[in-house]
Amino acid sequence: MENAQEKRKFVRLSALVDVIYNKRAVTEKELSITRNISQGGICLIAYDELNEQDVLDLKLYLPEDNTPIQAIGKVVWVKEFIIGSIEEGKRYDVGIEFMDIREEDVNRVNKYVFSHIK
C-alpha cells in the first residue's frame, strides 16, 4: 500500500472568505466565496466558467478585517460540479495561485489561517 503524502507547499484552512474577482481584461466583477485559503492561493467557488491560465484581479475580505487583501492570481485548475439542475446549477471549484501579493497581505493571510487551525 502506498504512503500518501501531502504535496501542498502551504497549510490550507477550510474557510468561507468573501472574494471579488474579475479577469484582467474584463471590467465586470464577480462575487464569490472561498473553500479554502493559504498564503500561496485560494480555492473559490465560481458561478461562471474560468479557464486554466486565466489571470484574475482579486479582493479578499477576511472576517473581522475591514481592509481587503488585493492580489493578482492565476487559475491553475478548474473542476465543474452541479447543484440542483444542470441548467441552473453549474458551479466551478477554481484553484488560484497568488502571483502578486504584498508581503504584509501574505502575513495577514498566514495570521488568519494559523489562528483558526485547531
Secondary structure by P-SEA (a helix, b strand, c coil): cbbbbbcccbbbbbcbbbbbbbcccccbbbbbccccccccbbbbbbccccccccccbbbbbcccccbbbbbbbbbcbbbbbbccccccccccbbbbbbccccaaaaaaaaaaaaaccc
